[in-house]
Every structure is written in structure tokens, then in C-alpha cells.
Amino acid sequence: MQGSRFKMAVLFPILSVLVIAGYAGGLGVLFIVLDETLSKWAVVVLGTALVVAVPGIAALLESRLQD
């Protein structure tokens, strides 16, 4: 039991760092590809959409989950 708890205490922080690094890296690559293939405005549009959409979706989900 104690060994399992220790493994989880070490595993979860490492996994969280890897997931965030992968997400940020993927987003960075997407921005670079958009900048090189389309234009700087494509990056601006995607960034603005993320800034507006992520909190909007979170608000919608929270309002649906509250009973």
C-alpha cells in the first residue's frame, strides 16, 4: 500500500509536467506552422479564438454541471 502511494506521488507530478509541456509544444508548433504557411493574421485569429473560446466553453460546461 505505501509503495503504491509513493509511486503515485511521484508519477502524477511527472505526468502533469509532460502533458503541459506536450500541449504547449504542440500549440507552439501550430503557431509556427500557421505563421510560415498562411500569415501572421492566422496566428492572431487562432490566438484570439483560443482566448475567447476556452473560458466560454468552461463557463458553458460549469453552468450545465451545476444543478
FENQUIGI-V445130 format. One line per field, one symbol per residue. ss: DSSP state (~ for helix, > for strand, _ for the rest). A space follows every 10 residues. Layout:
BEGIN
ss->???
END
This chain:
BEGIN
ss->_~~~~~~~~~ ~~~~~~~~~~ ~~~~~~~~~~ ~~~~~~~__~ ~~~~~~~~~~ ~~~~~~~~~~ ~~~~~__
END
